[in-house]
């Protein structure tokens, strides 16, 4: 038998960054991860808070969309107890040979009952 479980909830967060010839600031916003302006060959880290508001433990699976998956380093699965909060680092690595311009994508969070 193959058992396929469906997530009880799915959330997405927008991710954006710009590649330029100088660094710039990204603004904090709960709706998106804005890494600001980065130069080729640099990296930056942002944190996402994962909070379990359910009255049972959950497993959260994390995926980046194809547009930005190659640029991001992140853990792909978290176990979060009832009422627990976890700080999840998201590391953006900008390749040295990337073209200047705007880049964006999404991080998808699929929440399963543990």
C-alpha positions as CSV (number, residue, x, y, z in Angstrom):
1,X,0.0,0.0,0.0
2,X,1.1,3.6,-0.7
3,X,-0.2,6.1,1.8
4,X,-0.3,9.7,0.6
5,X,-0.9,12.3,3.3
6,X,-2.3,15.7,2.4
7,X,-1.2,18.8,4.2
8,X,-3.6,20.3,6.7
9,X,-2.5,23.8,5.6
10,X,-0.2,25.4,3.0
11,X,1.4,28.8,3.2
12,X,3.6,30.7,0.9
13,X,5.9,33.7,1.4
14,X,7.3,35.8,-1.4
15,X,11.1,36.1,-1.7
16,X,12.8,38.9,-3.6
17,X,16.3,40.3,-4.1
18,X,18.1,42.6,-6.5
19,X,21.6,42.1,-7.8
20,X,23.4,45.3,-8.3
21,X,26.8,46.9,-8.1
22,X,26.4,47.9,-4.4
23,X,24.6,46.7,-1.3
24,X,21.2,48.0,-0.4
25,X,18.7,47.4,2.5
26,X,15.7,45.1,2.4
27,X,12.7,45.9,4.5
28,X,11.2,43.6,7.1
29,X,7.7,42.5,6.2
30,X,5.7,39.4,7.4
31,X,4.4,38.9,3.9
32,X,7.7,38.5,2.2
33,X,11.5,38.0,2.6
34,X,13.2,41.0,1.1
35,X,17.0,40.5,0.9
36,X,17.5,44.0,-0.6
37,X,20.3,44.7,-3.1
38,X,23.3,42.3,-3.1
39,X,26.4,42.2,-5.3
40,X,27.4,39.1,-7.2
41,X,29.3,36.5,-5.0
42,X,27.7,37.7,-1.8
43,X,25.2,36.1,0.6
44,X,22.6,37.2,3.2
45,X,20.6,35.5,5.8
46,X,17.0,36.2,6.9
47,X,14.9,34.4,9.6
48,X,11.4,33.0,9.3
49,X,9.5,32.2,12.5
50,X,7.6,28.9,12.3
51,X,4.9,28.8,15.0
52,X,2.6,25.9,15.7
53,X,-0.8,27.2,16.8
54,X,-2.4,23.8,16.5
55,X,-3.1,21.7,19.6
56,X,-1.0,18.8,18.2
57,X,2.5,18.5,16.9
58,X,3.1,19.2,13.2
59,X,5.7,18.5,10.6
60,X,6.5,21.4,8.2
61,X,8.0,20.7,4.8
62,X,9.7,23.6,3.1
63,X,10.2,24.1,-0.6
64,X,11.5,26.9,-2.8
65,X,10.0,27.6,-6.2
66,X,12.2,26.9,-9.3
67,X,13.0,30.6,-9.9
68,X,15.0,30.9,-6.6
69,X,15.7,27.3,-5.4
70,X,19.3,27.3,-6.7
71,X,20.0,30.5,-4.7
72,X,18.6,29.4,-1.3
73,X,20.0,27.2,1.4
74,X,17.3,26.0,3.8
75,X,16.3,23.0,5.8
76,X,13.5,21.1,4.1
77,X,11.7,19.7,7.1
78,X,10.9,20.8,10.7
79,X,9.0,19.1,13.5
80,X,7.2,21.6,15.7
81,X,5.5,20.8,19.0
82,X,2.2,22.2,20.1
83,X,2.7,26.0,20.9
84,X,6.4,25.9,19.9
85,X,8.1,28.6,17.8
86,X,11.2,27.8,15.7
87,X,13.5,30.3,14.0
88,X,14.3,29.0,10.5
89,X,17.3,30.6,8.7
90,X,17.0,31.2,5.0
91,X,20.4,31.8,3.3
92,X,20.6,33.5,-0.1
93,X,23.8,32.8,-2.0
94,X,24.3,35.1,-5.0
95,X,26.5,33.5,-7.7
96,X,29.5,35.5,-9.0
97,X,28.3,35.1,-12.6
98,X,24.7,36.2,-12.1
99,X,23.3,39.1,-14.2
100,X,22.3,42.3,-12.6
101,X,18.5,42.7,-12.0
102,X,15.5,41.8,-10.0
103,X,14.9,38.2,-8.9
104,X,11.9,36.7,-7.1
105,X,10.2,33.5,-6.2
106,X,8.3,31.8,-3.3
107,X,9.0,29.6,-0.3
108,X,6.1,27.1,0.2
109,X,5.4,25.7,3.7
110,X,3.3,22.5,3.8
111,X,2.0,21.7,7.2
112,X,1.2,18.1,8.2
113,X,-0.2,16.5,11.4
114,X,2.8,14.7,12.9
